[in-house]
Structure formats: structure tokens, C-alpha cells
Amino acid sequence: MTKVIPVTMERRAGPNGGYFPPAFLKNCWYVAMWAEELAPGQLAARKIINESLVFLRKEDGSVLAMDNRCPHRFAPLHMGKVLPGDKIQCPYHGLQFDAAGECVHNPHGAGTIPARARVRTYPVVEKHLCLWVWMGDRAPDESKIPDFGILDRAPKAHMTRPDGIRVRAHYQLVVDNLLDLSHAMYLHDGILATADSANAEIKIAEAGDSVTVGRYAYGVPIVGLHKVYWLHDGPGDRFSEIRWDAPGALLLRQGVCSPGAESTTGSGYYGVHMLTPETESTTSYHFIALRFGVHTPPEDDEQINERIAKTRLFAFAEQDAPIIEAQQRNIDIATQPLSPSLISIDSGLVRCKRVLQRLLQED
């Protein structure tokens, strides 16, 4: 029987039963998109923590980001044109803005440029296959980009395609879902886990602003996706370890090894999960996977990668997202402050919320 933890998470009354933090973390890096999604000379719009941004890959290959709103009549700049010199022309009245967000051309009348005709820009870094944008007012600190160096070192032959979905829910619900490794035996039964791992060992580690949750099931049948990369018969030890970096970057290490062996001798995959809050009720969810301990024939790489990609997409889009979005709808209609009944599997979630709470206060 699952043990109940006597912990009360204080919630204030307010929208959504006061369940979510009252604000988004600003002085941090958010993933705007996969780097390969932004072609040279292309404009792309993204919404990040309630701000609409426009992105442009400049002539030198770097990326600029600015508010997606012309200061004249607030038309969306992503609907405009890219002009030589990395200038963006507003689609409505033709005002032009340079890479620094300054209006450099007014085609009307005497061409006078109003003093307030400028657009806020945001620092952007291309790293770990992603475009990261800094949304805060403090000086950007590139060292605070979560470490996903595994993406830079992994052989392309062992990596799935970059993917993503949009979840109609607060990003915190998606974080909770990923940190709760126990839900796989119910929501993803037969695909990622089975009920035989209900009493798996749970370990939690905290270091700085990062929390890692581990779940270990020993001598259990190997099912579903694990059979794709683990070629041995009989039971094995399943391990799942997921690292969370505030506010929504997670790295999962999941796999199988022989009973009693070290997990480093096993086979599995790293699952990269990057969550970007769009609004209080929508999240942009980017993910990719890369295999480790590979013993399958090279000629099978493409087929195995596709199998892993399709299975993960199905699990996230067809199993996780409907439950998470239903949670959001239930929370939305709450008329009283919500305080969840916590059980032992929620220990990692509680640790992360405490770290986030501290970071929000510092923000």
C-alpha cells in the first residue's frame, strides 16, 4: 500500500484554486524552438511566458529575437518581410526595424522616426540543438543553460528526430508528470512499464538548483519499448533517473541491465524534455531521445530510432497530454484553494517546487 506523506503544500486562494505559482521565472533560459526549425531569412513567431516574440536567423547565421509587436499600431512583425541587413519590415505600414530593435525607416511623410519607435530585443543562444532565449531583465548568464551536452556528443545514428507537441495545460503539470516515474505502469502499461514495478525503489538527490529522481525495479520482466534495445531473454533490472533543472528542462536516463549489474553496463536511452510555458494554460513541449549501450546491428539503427520516436510521441501526445489537459480543466473550475494529497511518489515533485519557490523569490 502506498504510504501517505504528512506534508501540506500551502496554496493561496485565487485563479485555478491558487494551485500554480503566481508568476513565471524570468531570469532564466527557455527553449524557443529546435535550431533546425529556423531557416536563414525566415521569421518565426513563438509565445513564451505570455510574451509574443519574433525570431530571425540573420545573414551571419546568428539569431535575433524581439517583441512580435510593431510599436506603431501593434501589428505582428512575423507577418512582415525580411529585408537586406537583417531588417524586419512591418506588414501594416512598412516601418523597418534593425537587429537592435531600432526603427531605421519610416516611409511616410517626412520620414520622421518617433522616439518610442523601437522594439525590445532578447538575448538568444544556439546550443544543444536548440535556440535558447533569455526573458529576464538581468544580464544573461550562459552558464545557466541546462547541461544537455549529451546531444552534442551522441552519434546521429543513435538519435531520434527532434520532435514536439503543444499541451493545453500549465507547464508545471507536465513537469509533475515527468518527475512522477510511477505513472508509467498505469498510463503507459506494457509500453514503458508494468504493474510489477509498483514497489520500485525511489531515490532523490538535490544539487544546487537541480533535482534528480530515480526509480529502480529489480528482476522484472522486460516489456514494450525496452525490448527494442535490450536483446536478452528473461528478467532484468529496470532503471529510470530524471534530472530537473528549473523551470522546465529535464533529462531522463532510462534502460535495462542484467539482474544485479551496474546500470552503466545496460542499454537504454536518454530522453530530453524541454518545456516552455506559453501561457498559464499552454505549454510548448520539445523532446528527443538518444540511445546508449547500443548492441544492435548498425543496419537496424534507422528502424529502431523510428520505433522509439513513434512510441514516445504516442505516449506523450495520446496518453500523457489528455490526462494533463483534463487535470488543467479540473483545476480551472476549482472554487476553493487546492492542496494536493501527497504520497511517497511525490517526494521529488515537492523538492522541485521548493527550489522553484526560492528561485521565484530571488527573481
C-alpha positions as CSV (number, residue, x, y, z in Angstrom):
1,M,0.0,0.0,0.0
2,T,1.3,3.5,-0.9
3,K,2.3,5.5,2.2
4,V,0.8,8.9,2.7
5,I,3.2,11.7,3.4
6,P,2.0,14.1,6.1
7,V,3.1,17.2,4.1
8,T,0.9,20.2,3.4
9,M,1.7,22.4,0.4
10,E,0.4,25.9,1.2
11,R,-1.8,27.3,-1.6
12,R,-3.3,30.7,-1.8
13,A,-6.8,31.4,-3.0
14,G,-7.1,32.8,-6.5
15,P,-7.4,31.7,-10.1
16,N,-7.1,27.9,-10.7
17,G,-7.5,27.4,-6.9
18,G,-4.2,29.0,-6.4
19,Y,-2.5,25.7,-7.4
20,F,0.2,27.2,-9.7
21,P,3.0,29.7,-8.8
22,P,1.7,33.2,-9.2
23,A,4.4,34.1,-11.8
24,F,6.8,32.6,-14.3
25,L,10.6,32.6,-13.7
26,K,12.0,35.3,-16.0
27,N,15.8,35.4,-15.4
28,C,16.5,32.1,-17.0
29,W,16.8,30.4,-20.4
30,Y,13.8,29.0,-22.3
31,V,13.9,26.9,-25.4
32,A,12.2,28.8,-28.2
33,M,12.4,26.0,-30.8
34,W,14.8,23.4,-32.3
35,A,17.6,25.3,-34.1
36,E,16.9,23.4,-37.4
37,E,13.3,24.9,-37.4
38,L,14.6,28.4,-38.2
39,A,15.9,28.7,-41.7
40,P,18.1,31.6,-42.9
41,G,16.0,34.7,-43.6
42,Q,12.9,33.2,-42.1
43,L,10.6,34.8,-39.5
44,A,9.1,32.6,-36.8
45,A,6.7,33.6,-34.0
46,R,6.7,31.9,-30.6
47,K,4.9,32.7,-27.4
48,I,7.0,32.5,-24.2
49,I,5.7,33.3,-20.7
50,N,2.9,35.4,-22.1
51,E,5.1,37.4,-24.5
52,S,4.9,37.1,-28.2
53,L,8.3,37.0,-29.8
54,V,9.6,37.0,-33.4
55,F,12.8,35.2,-34.4
56,L,15.0,35.7,-37.4
57,R,18.2,33.8,-38.4
58,K,20.4,36.6,-39.6
59,E,22.7,36.8,-42.6
60,D,25.7,35.7,-40.4
61,G,23.8,32.7,-39.1
62,S,23.1,34.0,-35.6
63,V,19.6,34.5,-34.4
64,L,17.8,37.6,-33.2
65,A,14.6,37.7,-31.1
66,M,12.4,40.7,-30.4
67,D,8.9,41.5,-29.3
68,N,6.5,40.5,-32.1
69,R,4.7,43.8,-32.0
70,C,5.3,46.9,-34.0
71,P,5.2,50.0,-31.7
72,H,3.1,52.0,-34.3
73,R,-0.2,50.0,-34.3
74,F,1.0,46.8,-32.7
75,A,0.8,44.6,-35.8
76,P,2.7,41.3,-35.5
77,L,6.1,41.6,-37.1
78,H,6.4,37.9,-38.0
79,M,3.8,38.6,-40.8
80,G,6.2,41.2,-42.3
81,K,9.2,40.9,-44.6
82,V,12.9,40.3,-44.1
83,L,15.0,43.0,-45.9
84,P,18.7,43.1,-46.5
85,G,20.8,43.9,-43.5
86,D,18.7,41.8,-41.2
87,K,15.9,44.4,-41.1
88,I,12.3,43.5,-40.5
89,Q,9.5,45.4,-42.3
90,C,6.2,45.8,-40.5
91,P,3.4,44.2,-42.7
92,Y,1.0,47.0,-41.9
93,H,2.7,50.4,-42.7
94,G,6.2,49.4,-43.7
95,L,8.2,50.7,-40.8
96,Q,11.6,48.9,-40.7
97,F,13.5,47.7,-37.6
98,D,17.1,46.7,-37.4
99,A,18.6,43.8,-35.4
100,A,18.8,46.0,-32.3
101,G,15.1,46.8,-32.4
102,E,15.5,50.4,-33.6
103,C,13.2,51.8,-36.2
104,V,15.5,52.8,-39.1
105,H,13.0,53.7,-41.7
106,N,9.6,55.4,-41.8
107,P,8.3,55.5,-45.4
108,H,5.5,58.1,-44.6
109,G,5.6,61.9,-44.8
110,A,9.0,63.4,-43.9
111,G,10.2,60.0,-42.6
112,T,10.4,61.3,-39.0
113,I,11.0,58.4,-36.6
114,P,9.3,58.7,-33.3
115,A,11.5,58.4,-30.2
116,R,9.4,55.5,-29.0
117,A,9.6,53.6,-32.3
118,R,11.8,50.7,-31.0
119,V,11.2,47.1,-30.2
120,R,12.6,45.2,-27.2
121,T,15.1,42.5,-28.1
122,Y,16.1,39.4,-26.2
123,P,19.4,37.5,-26.0
124,V,19.5,34.2,-27.9
125,V,22.0,31.4,-27.7
126,E,22.1,28.4,-30.1
127,K,23.2,25.4,-28.0
128,H,22.4,21.7,-27.6
129,L,20.4,21.7,-31.0
130,C,18.1,24.4,-29.6
131,L,17.6,28.1,-29.6
132,W,17.5,29.4,-26.0
133,V,16.1,32.9,-25.2
134,W,16.7,34.9,-22.0
135,M,13.4,36.6,-20.9
136,G,14.7,38.5,-17.8
137,D,16.0,41.9,-17.1
138,R,19.3,40.8,-15.6
139,A,22.4,40.3,-17.7
140,P,22.1,36.8,-19.4
141,D,24.3,34.1,-17.9
142,E,25.1,31.4,-20.5
143,S,26.4,29.1,-17.7
144,K,22.7,28.8,-16.6
145,I,21.7,27.0,-19.7
146,P,21.0,23.4,-18.5
147,D,23.6,20.8,-19.5
148,F,22.4,18.8,-22.4
149,G,25.9,18.2,-23.8
150,I,24.8,14.6,-24.4
151,L,23.1,16.0,-27.5
152,D,26.3,17.3,-28.9
153,R,28.3,14.1,-28.3
154,A,25.8,11.4,-29.3
155,P,26.2,9.7,-32.7
156,K,23.5,10.9,-35.1
157,A,22.8,7.2,-35.9
158,H,21.6,6.6,-32.4
159,M,19.4,9.7,-32.1
160,T,15.7,10.2,-32.9
161,R,14.4,13.2,-34.8
162,P,13.7,16.4,-32.8
163,D,10.0,16.5,-32.0
164,G,7.4,18.4,-30.0
165,I,3.8,18.9,-29.2
166,R,1.7,21.7,-27.7
167,V,0.0,20.8,-24.4
168,R,-3.1,22.8,-23.3
169,A,-2.0,23.0,-19.7
170,H,0.3,24.8,-17.3
171,Y,3.9,23.7,-17.7
172,Q,4.1,22.7,-14.1
173,L,1.6,19.8,-14.7
174,V,3.9,18.5,-17.4
175,V,6.9,18.8,-15.1
176,D,5.0,16.9,-12.4
177,N,4.1,14.2,-14.9
178,L,7.7,13.6,-16.0
179,L,9.1,13.6,-12.4
180,D,6.5,11.1,-11.4
181,L,8.1,8.0,-12.9
182,S,5.5,5.8,-11.2
183,H,2.7,6.8,-13.6
184,A,4.3,4.8,-16.4
185,M,3.0,1.5,-15.0
186,Y,-0.6,2.7,-15.3
187,L,-0.8,5.3,-18.1
188,H,1.9,3.6,-20.3
189,D,1.2,0.0,-19.1
190,G,3.0,-2.5,-21.4
191,I,4.9,0.2,-23.2
192,L,7.3,1.7,-20.7
193,A,6.5,-0.3,-17.5
194,T,4.1,-2.8,-15.9
195,A,2.5,-3.2,-12.5
196,D,5.3,-5.4,-11.3
197,S,7.4,-2.3,-10.7
198,A,4.8,-0.7,-8.3
199,N,7.1,-1.2,-5.3
200,A,10.2,0.0,-7.1
201,E,13.0,1.7,-5.1
202,I,12.9,5.5,-5.2
203,K,16.0,7.7,-4.7
204,I,16.1,11.5,-4.7
205,A,19.2,13.8,-5.0
206,E,19.4,17.6,-4.9
207,A,22.3,19.7,-6.1
208,G,22.0,23.4,-6.3
209,D,19.0,24.3,-8.4
210,S,18.8,20.7,-9.8
211,V,16.8,17.7,-8.5
212,T,17.2,14.1,-9.7
213,V,14.5,11.4,-9.1
214,G,15.5,7.8,-9.6
215,R,13.3,4.7,-9.8
216,Y,14.7,1.1,-9.8
217,A,12.8,-2.2,-10.3
218,Y,14.9,-5.3,-9.9
219,G,14.4,-8.7,-11.6
220,V,11.3,-7.7,-13.5
221,P,10.0,-8.8,-17.0
222,I,11.3,-6.7,-19.9
223,V,8.3,-5.4,-21.9
224,G,7.4,-2.9,-24.5
225,L,9.9,-0.3,-25.7
226,H,12.7,-1.8,-23.6
227,K,12.7,-4.9,-25.8
228,V,13.7,-2.8,-28.8
229,Y,17.2,-2.2,-27.4
230,W,17.6,-5.0,-24.8
231,L,18.2,-8.2,-26.7
232,H,18.5,-10.6,-23.7
233,D,15.8,-13.1,-22.6
234,G,14.5,-13.3,-19.1
235,P,14.0,-10.7,-16.4
236,G,16.3,-7.7,-15.8
237,D,16.8,-4.6,-13.7
238,R,14.9,-1.5,-15.0
239,F,16.2,1.9,-14.1
240,S,14.9,5.4,-14.6
241,E,16.6,8.6,-13.5
242,I,15.3,12.0,-14.4
243,R,17.1,15.3,-13.7
244,W,15.1,18.5,-13.4
245,D,16.6,22.0,-14.0
246,A,14.4,25.0,-13.3
247,P,12.0,25.8,-14.6
248,G,11.3,23.1,-17.2
249,A,14.3,21.3,-18.5
250,L,14.5,17.6,-17.8
251,L,16.9,14.8,-18.8
252,L,15.8,11.2,-18.4
253,R,18.2,8.2,-18.4
254,Q,16.2,5.0,-18.7
255,G,17.1,1.4,-19.5
256,V,17.7,-2.2,-18.6
257,C,20.7,-4.1,-17.3
258,S,21.3,-7.7,-16.2
259,P,20.0,-8.6,-12.7
260,G,22.4,-7.3,-10.1
261,A,24.6,-5.5,-12.6
262,E,25.5,-1.8,-12.7
263,S,23.2,0.3,-14.8
264,T,26.2,1.6,-16.7
265,T,26.5,-1.9,-18.3
266,G,23.0,-1.8,-19.6
267,S,21.2,-0.4,-22.6
268,G,18.7,2.3,-22.9
269,Y,18.2,5.9,-24.0
270,Y,18.4,9.4,-22.8
271,G,15.1,11.3,-23.1
272,V,15.5,15.1,-23.4
273,H,12.4,17.1,-22.3
274,M,12.3,20.8,-22.7
275,L,9.1,22.6,-21.5
276,T,8.5,26.3,-22.4
277,P,5.4,28.0,-20.8
278,E,3.4,29.9,-23.4
279,T,0.7,31.0,-21.1
280,E,-0.8,29.8,-17.8
281,S,-2.7,27.1,-19.7
282,T,-0.5,26.2,-22.7
283,T,3.0,24.7,-22.9
284,S,5.4,24.1,-25.8
285,Y,6.9,20.7,-25.3
286,H,10.2,19.7,-27.1
287,F,11.7,16.2,-26.9
288,I,14.3,13.9,-28.4
289,A,15.9,10.6,-27.5
290,L,19.4,9.1,-28.0
291,R,20.4,5.6,-27.2
292,F,23.3,4.4,-25.1
293,G,24.9,1.0,-24.6
294,V,24.0,0.1,-28.2
295,H,24.5,-3.5,-29.2
296,T,22.0,-3.7,-32.0
297,P,23.3,-4.0,-35.6
298,P,24.1,-0.7,-37.4
299,E,21.7,-1.6,-40.2
300,D,18.8,-1.5,-37.7
301,D,19.6,2.0,-36.4
302,E,17.1,3.8,-38.5
303,Q,14.2,1.4,-37.8
304,I,15.0,1.4,-34.1
305,N,15.2,5.2,-33.9
306,E,11.9,5.5,-35.7
307,R,10.2,2.9,-33.4
308,I,11.4,4.8,-30.3
309,A,10.3,8.2,-31.8
310,K,6.9,6.9,-32.6
311,T,6.4,5.2,-29.3
312,R,7.4,8.2,-27.3
313,L,5.3,10.6,-29.4
314,F,2.3,8.3,-28.9
315,A,2.9,8.1,-25.1
316,F,3.2,11.9,-24.8
317,A,0.5,13.0,-27.2
318,E,-2.1,10.3,-26.8
319,Q,-1.6,9.2,-23.2
320,D,0.1,11.9,-21.2
321,A,-1.4,15.0,-22.8
322,P,-5.1,14.0,-22.5
323,I,-4.7,13.3,-18.7
324,I,-2.7,16.5,-18.1
325,E,-5.2,18.6,-20.1
326,A,-8.0,17.0,-18.1
327,Q,-6.2,18.0,-14.9
328,Q,-6.0,21.5,-16.1
329,R,-9.7,21.7,-16.8
330,N,-10.4,20.3,-13.3
331,I,-8.1,22.9,-11.7
332,D,-9.6,25.7,-13.8
333,I,-13.1,25.2,-12.3
334,A,-11.9,25.0,-8.7
335,T,-13.7,27.4,-6.5
336,Q,-11.7,26.8,-3.3
337,P,-7.9,26.7,-2.7
338,L,-6.4,23.4,-3.8
339,S,-3.9,21.5,-1.7
340,P,-3.0,18.0,-3.2
341,S,-2.9,14.9,-1.0
342,L,0.7,13.9,-1.3
343,I,2.0,10.3,-1.3
344,S,5.5,8.9,-1.3
345,I,6.0,9.1,-5.0
346,D,5.6,12.9,-4.8
347,S,8.8,13.5,-2.8
348,G,10.7,14.6,-5.9
349,L,7.9,17.0,-7.0
350,V,7.9,18.6,-3.6
351,R,11.7,19.2,-3.7
352,C,11.4,20.8,-7.1
353,K,8.6,23.1,-6.1
354,R,10.6,24.3,-3.1
355,V,13.6,25.1,-5.4
356,L,11.3,26.9,-7.8
357,Q,9.7,28.8,-5.0
358,R,13.1,30.0,-3.9
359,L,14.2,31.0,-7.4
360,L,10.9,32.9,-7.9
361,Q,11.6,34.9,-4.7
362,E,15.2,35.7,-5.9
363,D,13.8,36.6,-9.4
